Amino acid sequence: MDLQTAASLTPLLGWAVHGSILTRRLGSARRDPLTGLHTRAGWTDRAEHCIRRHPRTAVLLVDLDHFKALNDTHGHSAGDAALIETAHRLRAWCGRNGTAGRLGGDEFVAVVRNLTAADLGALTAALHRPVHYNGASLPLAASVGACALADLPVPALTDALAAADAAMYAAKGRSRRGSRASR
């Protein structure tokens, strides 16, 4: 390769490296730094894709119960441990059949391809197991709301999130250890 060709390729190589760095940064911005779950933007993209491809898709919202008390009593590190463990349990429950995300604070979201095939009771049980932190067993509880898109007049993510949110608050109202699927 002659000097002139090498000189003309140098800017292209620079742009390729720059593009690669930007792509990595964008990918990491779509992940929550604490839990490794998708952020709202990253999760929404995946949820929309799932809705288009799988007609039996369901959306779940998860809110940790008494999280402020856990944080205030045991410290922010314990709260972080609870968030990390919740993310791990939600991700494990979704497996290859869905995608989990963290909306912020102690609010999580998931989309699964088929709610009837997913065991909502198993998720609720997993989210109620204590978290082990610094030799202590910290109580963990969560309210779960779910909405099957097939139950909606128009299968839209925003409507499914609103219905799952209503179901989650209904579960919170009934019991701090409940879950409820919207119908």
SULBEL-V967085 format. One record per residue. N is the residue number from 1. SS is DSSP state (a for helix, b for strand, c for the rest). PSI is psi in whole degrees, -180 to 180 (none if undefined). OMEGA is omega as a letter, one per 20 degrees, with the letter a starting at -180 (NA if undefined). Layout:
N&SS&PSI&OMEGA  N&SS&PSI&OMEGA
This chain:
1&c&134&a  2&c&169&a  3&a&-37&a  4&a&-42&r  5&a&-43&r  6&a&-41&a  7&a&-33&r  8&a&-24&r  9&a&-20&a  10&a&-48&r  11&a&-36&r  12&a&-42&r  13&a&-41&r  14&a&-44&r  15&a&-36&r  16&a&-43&r  17&a&-45&r  18&a&-45&r  19&a&-40&r  20&a&-42&r  21&a&-44&r  22&a&-40&r  23&a&-44&r  24&a&-41&r  25&a&-41&r  26&a&-42&r  27&a&-41&r  28&a&-27&r  29&a&-19&r  30&c&10&r  31&b&136&r  32&c&126&a  33&c&-28&a  34&c&-49&a  35&c&-20&a  36&c&-2&r  37&c&164&r  38&b&145&r  39&c&178&a  40&a&-48&a  41&a&-47&a  42&a&-42&r  43&a&-41&a  44&a&-43&r  45&a&-46&a  46&a&-39&r  47&a&-44&r  48&a&-41&r  49&a&-44&r  50&a&-43&r  51&a&-41&a  52&a&-34&a  53&a&-24&a  54&c&109&a  55&c&-17&a  56&c&20&a  57&c&146&r  58&b&150&r  59&b&137&r  60&b&143&r  61&b&138&a  62&b&130&r  63&b&127&r  64&b&134&r  65&b&140&r  66&c&27&a  67&a&-40&r  68&a&-42&r  69&a&-41&r  70&a&-46&r  71&a&-46&a  72&a&-37&a  73&a&-44&a  74&a&-7&r  75&c&162&a  76&a&-30&r  77&a&-39&r  78&a&-40&r  79&a&-43&r  80&a&-41&r  81&a&-40&r  82&a&-41&r  83&a&-43&r  84&a&-44&a  85&a&-39&r  86&a&-46&r  87&a&-44&r  88&a&-45&a  89&a&-41&r  90&a&-43&r  91&a&-43&r  92&a&-40&r  93&a&-42&r  94&a&-40&a  95&a&-137&r  96&a&0&a  97&a&4&a  98&b&-173&a  99&b&135&r  100&b&155&r  101&b&166&r  102&b&120&a  103&b&-27&a  104&b&161&a  105&c&-127&a  106&c&29&a  107&b&128&a  108&b&162&a  109&b&153&r  110&b&154&r  111&b&132&r  112&b&149&a  113&c&-31&a  114&c&105&a  115&c&-34&a  116&c&-28&r  117&c&-23&r  118&c&142&a  119&c&96&a  120&a&-34&r  121&a&-37&r  122&a&-38&r  123&a&-48&a  124&a&-43&r  125&a&-43&r  126&a&-37&a  127&c&-3&r  128&c&4&r  129&c&142&r  130&c&158&r  131&b&130&r  132&b&123&a  133&b&124&r  134&c&44&r  135&c&0&r  136&b&154&r  137&b&107&a  138&b&134&r  139&c&142&r  140&c&135&r  141&b&151&a  142&b&150&r  143&b&136&a  144&b&132&r  145&b&140&a  146&b&151&r  147&b&121&r  148&b&128&a  149&a&-26&r  150&a&-21&r  151&a&-6&a  152&c&148&r  153&c&-40&r  154&c&122&a  155&c&81&a  156&c&141&a  157&a&-43&a  158&a&-40&r  159&a&-38&r  160&a&-40&r  161&a&-41&r  162&a&-42&r  163&a&-40&r  164&a&-37&r  165&a&-45&r  166&a&-41&r  167&a&-37&r  168&a&-44&r  169&a&-31&r  170&a&-40&r  171&a&-40&r  172&a&-40&a  173&a&-37&a  174&a&-42&a  175&c&146&r  176&c&-4&a  177&c&26&a  178&c&168&r  179&b&153&a  180&b&135&r  181&b&138&r  182&b&150&r  183&c&none&NA
